[in-house]
Amino acid sequence: MSFSPAEVERYARHLVLREVGGPGQQKLKAASVLMVGAGGLGAPASLYLAAAGVGRITIVDPDTVALSNLQRQVLYATGDVGLDKTEVTARRLAALNPEIVIDTHTTALTPGNAAALIAGHDLVLDGTDDFATRFAVSDACVAAGTTLVSGAIARWTGQVGVFAGKPCYRCLVPDIPPDAETCSAVGVVGALGGVIGAMMALEAIKIITGAGQPLAGRLLIYDALAAETRTVRIGADPACPTCGA
């Protein structure tokens, strides 16, 4: 897989990076990534994936841009309010990097369509904010043998994890918590989406290129108020309804 002169210049900082180089950039160009959710996490993550040269990015989101999104979803502008997020995202990613392919599905991911949406992708990023969708994504990824990068934010705290088979996301969260909260109810500091979304993109780049140690089987938790991070290991649950015996 060769690069045009424009691509060589575009990806110059990757090409001289020992852990990426030409072979890693070729892997990025050949990769196909599904981004579930184009909101507070999906917006920054998709921008960095496009900038990195991921060859095909598919965006799945059923929503339109709302004025309240703009406090953290910096991919969008005031004039985009009312437009489909997938439409605006595709336009912005194409403007950022015309060398890549962008597919869109203006629909919610559900247990009924998850397998079809994930099929043909090397990696899935989940930036949604409801547990029903997260479970549907995780279950379909386990069934397809596709690695999942999952992120979440609320208030001043964010987390990122990588799930490649066992343990899966349901080993971490087996059921919808009775006290589950949403950003609309409890709030979220806007810049946190950029921090965690960028971390999700970094994990994706590491997984695709084989650089470093991805967060497989681990969960990184970031406390923005204290400016502290901690990483915890996730054990496989033998009774997990998705990946357990």
Order of alpha helices (4+ residues) and beta strands (2+ residues): alpha-alpha-alpha-beta-alpha-beta-alpha-beta-alpha-beta-alpha-beta-beta-alpha-alpha-alpha-beta-beta
